[in-house]
Amino acid sequence: MREKIQYLRKNPLFEVFLLAVLNEPAFVSDCLPAVEQMWDILKIICAVYIIICVAEKRTDPLFFLLQFVFAGVLFLSTVINGGSLHEWFVQNAYMLLLGLYLTVRLEEDAAAVIKSLSVFLCGYAALNFISFCLFPSGMYADRFHSWDCWFLGRDNSAALILLSAMYVSYLYAVYWEKKRSVALLLSICSSYGFMLFVRSATAVIAMTLWLFCLFPVRMEKWRTAFTMKRCLAAGAALHVFLVCLRGYRIFYLPADLLKKANSLQVRAVLWERVAVLIGEKPFWGHGIEETGVKTAKLGFDWAGTAHNYFLNIGYQGGFLALAVLSVILLVTVFQFDRLAKDGRSRVIPLTLLVVLLMFTVETYQGSVWFWVLLLLTFRVDKIEAAGESQ
């Protein structure tokens, strides 16, 4: 048994397969119930495999313990409020499993992990773009709101995984590919192209900023400006300015050009409603609820989330969950600035800044790839060491 486990660990195709199993595409869960049942069985098998891997490998558990505490706070809040444990499981279980697996694998072989992530994410980005090319008006309709959806779901829900495809492919290109990366070009063209065509204002602005800032990140005399502390501070300042001080009005022009002129105005009303609900249960929050229950409380038939990641966490887990999340962000930030020595890894703070910008107007339910970004930030020393050894 141990020999088989070791063989699977070193098999890159199996690692890509495992990543795919733990990240079920929206098209499967929404449209193929028979396939989804088989997918769930595969998830259980992969979960057992990950537990075995963890039992055989000793690693630094700090980041996973922080993840576990955060998920635990949301679990307690859900139980106290009589919320949906099924929704908690969907949003947190696979995030924890993926975090646990990547923590172990980064210790063993960071280069193999980044390569597997790059192949998997580029594959999903390409399949999503192909689904758009075949069905420009939508591959299927969202079951709650009849929105147009494709392989990875609707436009905004796919934004975080598509951005992840871009920055992970960039990491692999600069550390392990000494020439132009096909995966990087593929991920940028398929991800950015998809968001342009579907006119997702949030994703287009975020990805444009990311691409624009790649130029100073690649220049040695400018890349040192992208420290994690500065990027986190800039992200926090953007959040306060855009949401608390109503600076979101600056996005009216690009939103208008993308034919979504009223979306930010409506979000502002939603944010005020969520703030009132947080005030009703400030410590524990309301827990994680079924979409229909939350929609009824928010008062908008189209809003299943707060359309702001931090407000959404405050609604679900109160100030306790927000405090734990703040600690995780601060620990991760100081860990990166302490360990990062190579300027090529500065794309990670840049990506975090862009994600925080996206979080001001979207939630990305579950946000698995946000936690993957934080984990890669926390273990940047493993990535740099693996890159230098090539």
N, C-alpha and C positions, 0 to 999 in steps of 0.2 A: 504493500500500500504506500509506504513512504517513498519508494522509488517512482511510483506512478505520479505521486504528488510533485516530486522534484522535476519529473519530465514535463508535467503540465506547466509548472512555473517558468520553465525555460522555453516554452513553446509560444512564440509571438502570436500565432493565429488563434490559439486558445485564449490568450489574454484579450485580444480584440473581440472574440466571441463573448467572453465574460462581460466586457464593458457594454456590449450590445444588449445582453440579457438584462443587466441591471438598469439599462436606460431604454425602456420600451417606447418605441415611437408612438405618437398620438394616434396615427392612422390605425395601428393595430388595436389599441385599447378602445377606440371609438367605433370602428367599423368591422372588426373581425373577431367576434366573441369566441369562436372555436379556437382560433390561433392564440388569443389572449389566455385561454385556459392552459394551453400547452406552454405558453411563455411563463405563466405563474409557476408551473412545475419546474421549469428550468431555473427560475429564480430561487426556488427552495434548494435545488441541487447546488447551485452556485453559492448560496449562503452557507451550506454545510462545508463546501470546499474552502471558503474563506475562513471559517472558524477553525478548520484543521490547520490551515496555513498560519494563522495567528498563534495557535497553540504551540506550533513547532518553532516559532521565531520570536526572539526577544527584541523589542524595539522601544523607542522613546514614546510613551503613551500620552504625553501631555496634551497635544492638540486633540487627539481623539477624546480624551477625558473632558476637555472643554466643550467639544461637540455634544458629548453625551449629557453633560449638565444642562446645556441649552435645550436639547430635545426633551430632557427630563422635566424641566420647568413647564414646557408646553404640554407635556403629558399630564402633569398634575393639574394644570389649569383646565385642561379638557375634562378630566375626571371630576373635579370640583364643580364645574359648570354643567355637567351632564352632556358634554359635547359628543362629537363623533370620533370614536377611537379608530374607526376604519380610515377616516381622513387623516388622522394623526399618523397612522401607520404608512399610508401612501406617501405622505409628505416627508417623513423622517426616517423610516426603516431603511430604505435603500440608500439614502444619503449617509447614514451611519455605516452601512455595510461597505459602500464604496470608499468612504473615508478610511475605514479600518484596513481594507485591502491595499489601498494606495500607500498608506503609512508603512506597511510592511514591505511592499515592493520598492518603495523609494530607498529604503535602507539596503535592499539587496542589489538592485540594478536600476538606478534612476534613468539611465539612457534608454533601456528597454521600455520603461514606463512611459517616457515622453514620446517615444516612437509609436507605441501602441495607442496612446491617446491621440496622437496626430493622425494615424491611419483611421482609427474609428471615427473621430470627429469629422475628418475630411470626407469619409464615406457617407456619413449622415448628411453633411452639408450638400454633397453632390446629389444624393438621392432626393433631398428636399427640393433642390433647384430643378432636377429633372421632372419631379411631380408638378412643379409650377409650369414648366415648359409644355407638358402634356395637357395640363388642366389649368390654363391661366385664370379662369373664372372660379377656381376652387375645385379641389379633388373631392371634397364632401362638405357638408354643412355642419357646423357645431350644433350639438344636440340641445344646448341650453338657449342659445341666442341666434342660431342659424347664420353664424359668421362663416365666411369662406375659410377653409382649412386645407392644408397640404400634408405631406408626409410627417412633418414635425408639429403639426397643429396649425393654429392661426399665426399671423405674422408676429405679433408681440410675444407670444409664448415661445417662439423659436429663437428670439433674439439672443438670449444668453448663451445657448449652446452654439450658435453660429459665431458669436464673438469669441467663444472659447476655441473653436476650430482655428480661428485666425491667430490668436496669440500663442497657442500650443504649437502650431505649425511653424510659427516664427522662432520659437525657442529651439525646436528641433533643427531648423535650418541654420541658425547662427552658431549652434554648438556642435552639431554632428554632420552637417552638410556644408562643405566648403565652396560649393557653387550654388547657382540658382536652384531653389527648391520647387519642384513640381507641386508638392503638397501645399506649400504656402500660396503659390499662385492659384491653385485650384480652390483652396479654402476662401481666399479673398474674393475671387471672381464669383463663386457660387453663393457665398454669404452676403456680400455687399450687393451683388447684382439682384438677388432675391428681394432684399429689403427695398432697393430702389424701385423695382417693378411693382411691389405691393404697396408702396408709399407709406411705410411705417415711419412716421416722423421721428419718434424717439430713437429707433435703431439707426436710422440714416444719420442723424446728428451725432450719435455716439460713435458709430463706426467711422464717420468722416473725421471726427476729432482724433480717434485712435490712429488712423492712417496718416493724418497730417503730422502728428507728434512722433511718428516713427523716424522722421528725418533727423530731428535733434537727438533722439535716442541712439541713433546709429553713429552720431558724431561724438568723438571722445571728449571734446571740450564742453559739450552741452549735456551729455547724458548724466553727469553727476548732479544736475539740477533735479532729476527725478528720484529724490529720496522718498522712502515710504512715508515718513512723517509729513513731508510737504504735501504729498498726494492725498493722504488721509485728511489733513487739515483743509486742503482745497475742496475735497469732497464734502466735508462737514459744512464748510462755509457756503458752498453751492446749495446744499440742502436747506440751510437756514434762510438764505436769500430767496431761493425759488419758492419754497413752501411757506415758511413762517412770515416772510416779508412780502410775499406775493410778487416776487420778481419773475414769476412764470410768464408774465406778459411779454417778455423779450422773445419768446418762442412763437408768438402769434404770426409773425411774418413767414418763417419757414413752414409752420403748420398750414398756413393759408396756401402757400405754394404747392404743398402736398395734398391740398383739398381736405384738410382736417382742422379747419379754423376754430371750431367750437369745442374740441375735445379737452383742451386745457382749462377752459372756463368751466366746463361741467365738472372736471376733476377737482377744481378749487372748492366747489360746493360740496362734493363728496368728502374732501379732506376735513372740512368743518364739521360735517356730520360724524365722521369717525372720531374726531377729537372729543366731541360730546360723549360718544359711547365709551371712550377710554376713561373719561372722567367719572363715569358711573361705576366702573370697576378698575380703579387705577393700579392696584397691586398685582392681582392675579390675572386680570383681563377676562375675556369672555370664553377663552378656550378655542379649540379648532372645531368648526361647525360644518355641517353639510352646506353646499352651495346655496340651496334654496332658503335655508334658515338665515344665512348671513345676508343674502340679497334682500330678504324681507326687512331685516333690521336696518340695513343701510338705506333702504328706501329708493333704490334704483334697480330696475329690472335687468340692467346690463352689467351691474357691478357685483361680482362675486368676491372681490378683494377691495382693499383700500386704495389701490392704484398708487401706492407708495409703500415701499418695502418696510420702512421703519415704523410708519403708522400702522401697518398691518401687523407687525410683530407686537407693537404696543396694544393693539386691539386683542390679539390672541393671548398674549402672555403678560400684559401689563408692564409696569416699570421694572419688575423683577427680570423678565425676559430681556428687556432693553438693556438693563444693567449687565447681564451676563454677556450679551452680544457686544456691548461696549468693551468689556474686559477682553474678550476674544480678539477684537480688532486691535486693541492697544498692545496686547501681548504679541500678536502676529507682526504688527508694525515694528516694534522694537527688536523682535527676533530677526527680521529681515535686515534692518539697518545695521545690526550687530554682526551678522554673518555674511552679508553680500559683499563680495570683493571684486567681482567681475562686472564691468559696465554693461555687458550684453544682457544681463538679467534685469536691467532697468525697465524692460518692457512689462515686467510684472507690476510695479507701482503704477505705470501708465494705465494698464488694464484695470486695476482696482479703481483708479480715479474715474475712468469711463463707466465702470459698473455702478459706482456710487451715483454718478449723474443719471444713469438709467433708472436707478432705484427711486429717484425723486418722483417719477411719474408712473412707474410700473411696480408690480410685486413679483412676478415670475414665481408662481406658487411652487413651493418645495425648494426651489433655487439650489438644486444639487450642484450646479456648476459654479455657483458662488463659493460654496464650501471647498470645491476642488481648487479653485483659485487661491483661497486662503491657505489650504494645505501646501500647495506648491510655494507659496510665499514663505510659509513657516519653515519648510525644508529646502530653501534655496541653496544651502551649502551642499546638499547632496547632488543637486542639479549641476552646480558649478564644478564640483569635484569630478563628477562623471564626464563633464564636457572637457575638462582639462586633461583627463587621462587618455583621451582619444588621440 
